[in-house]
Amino acid sequence: MSESSESMEERLARAYVAEPPKLNSTVTLVEYDPAWPGLFAREEARIRGVLGPVAVVLEHVGSTSVPGLAAKPIVDVVLGVPDSTDEVAYVPLLEAAGYVLRIREAEDEHRLFKGPDTDINLHVYSVSCGEIARMVGFRDRLRAVPGERELYERTKRGLAARTWTYVQEYADAKSEVVEGILGRA
């Protein structure tokens, strides 16, 4: 089955460790919270303390990393490890610290964990994966160019007002604008 003919339910069922959560609602965006960098710093310290040198790259990404940008109140963190498919090297350590593995995607070797006490998305990739540079580059472009940040926020607000079965549908709907911003970076 091709990626384009695969339904959202099939795609999510393949990626989620447990049943994918349904939203069946609009997406909640909140104004930028200056506490978000501090929440990231706390997670960064915890993750580095747990993983040591296995945490090769650790960056605050996503909308909560861009001052002034409205966001879902979930801190996105990208973690680059030597090999994300070598789960023995990091999954048990993260789980022992309270992180919960939610997504395992084979295509880009992406893993996603939820945090123990802060609403975070911890995205794990092999350090060689280009997705890390994309996420950091997108963040940097939004931080540096007010017009791009405004375009992205307008797009997010318009899409957030719609009802989505899954939050991934909302994320996918932003793809064209995200790719345009990355193309201009």
N, C-alpha and C positions, 0 to 999 in steps of 0.2 A: 504494500500500500504506500502510495507517495505521501509526502508530508502535507501536500495541499489537499488531499482527499481525506486525511485523517481528521476526525471530529475533535473539537476541543476536549470533550470528555475522554476520548481515547488518548489524546496527547497527555492530558493531566494524569490519567490513571497510570500511564507508563512511567511518568516521572516521579509521582508521589510515593513515598514509602508506605503511607497509610492512605485512607480515602481523602481525595482533595476537598478542602473546605469550600462550600458554596457561599457566595456573597448575597445573591438575590436582592441587591439593593444598589444605591448609589455609592460612590467612593467618598469617604470623608477626607477632606483636605483641611488643614489648619494653617494659620499664619506661622511664619518662621519663629522658632523658639530658640533663643540664645543658649538654652540649656543643652541643646543637642550635641555641640562639640564636647561638652563635659561628659555626656553619656557615652560618646564614642571613646573618649580618653579612658574612661573606666573599663569599657570592654576591651580596648587595646591592651591595657595593663594585665587584665585577667587572661586574655588569650596568649599574650607573650609569656606570662608566668606559667601557663599550662603547657604550651608547645615549645617554648625556647626557640632554638634555631630552626625548627621545622616551619615556623612562621617567617617565611622569607620576605613577603610583602604583606602589609596590613594598612589599609587606607579607608578613610571615611568617604563614602561615595553616595550617590543618590541625592535627592532633593534636600534632605536634612543637612547635607554638607555644603549647601549654597546659601550664604547669608542673604536674607530678604526674600527667599523663595518659599511660597506655600508648599506644603508637603503632606503626605499621609504621615501620621506621627509614628513612624517606624524607622529606626536608624539602620541604614544600609552600610554594611562593612564588607570589603572584599579582602579575602585572605589568599595569598599565593603560597602554596606548599610545593616541595620538590616534585611530587607526583600525586595528584588528587585521586588517582585510582588505587593508590597504596593506602587504603583506608586504615589499615592496622597502625600506620604511623601517626595518625591524628584523631580518628573518630573515637576510639575508647577514651582518650585523654579529654576531648571536648565533652563527651557524654558524662564522664566522671565529674566534670565541672558544672554540669547541669544543662548543657546545650542539647537540643533534640534535633536529630537528623530528620528532615521532612521531605527533601527532594534529592533524587539521584538521577541525573541526566547523562546518558552514555555519550550522546553526540559531541558535547563539548567538555565532557568530564567534569561537569558542574555538580557541586553538592550544596545544599542549602540547609542551614541550621537555624532554629529559633533560639533566642537567648533564655537564660535561666530566670532572670528577674527584670530585664529591660526588654521592651518590644523591639527586637532587632531582627534583621535578615542578615545572616552571616553567609556570604557567598564564597565558596571555596573552589579554586581552580588550580591547575598546575601552573607554576610560576611562568612557564613558557607560553601559556595560553594568551592569545591576543585580546581576549575579552577584558583582562585586567587593564590593559592600556586604553581600551575603548571607554571603560567606565571612568577611569581617572581623567582621560582627555575630555570626556563630556562634562564632567564636574568642573574641570579647569576652564573650559570654554564658557560655561554658564557663569562662573565667578568673574570672568574677565570682560564679558561683553553684555552690557545691560539689555540691549535689544534682543539678544538670543534668550536671555533669562525671561524677558517679558513675553516673547513668543511662546516659549515653553509653558509658562504659567497660564497664559490664555488658553492654550491647547488643553492643558490638564484640567482647568476649571470647567471648560466646555464639556469635556468627556466625563469628568467626575459627576456631573449632574445627571448623566444617563444611568439607567438601571442595568447592571451587569450580573450575569449568573455567577461568573468567576472573576476575581480581581485580575487574573491573567488576561482576560479579554480587554480590560481597560489598559493594561500595560501594552498589549499588542497594538491597540488602536493609536498609541502615541508613536509607533515605530517610524512612520514616514517623517514626522517632524524631527525626531531624534536623529535619523539618518541624515536629514538635511543639515542640521546643526553640526553633526560630526564631519560632514563633507566640507563645511566652511571652516572647520577648525585648522 
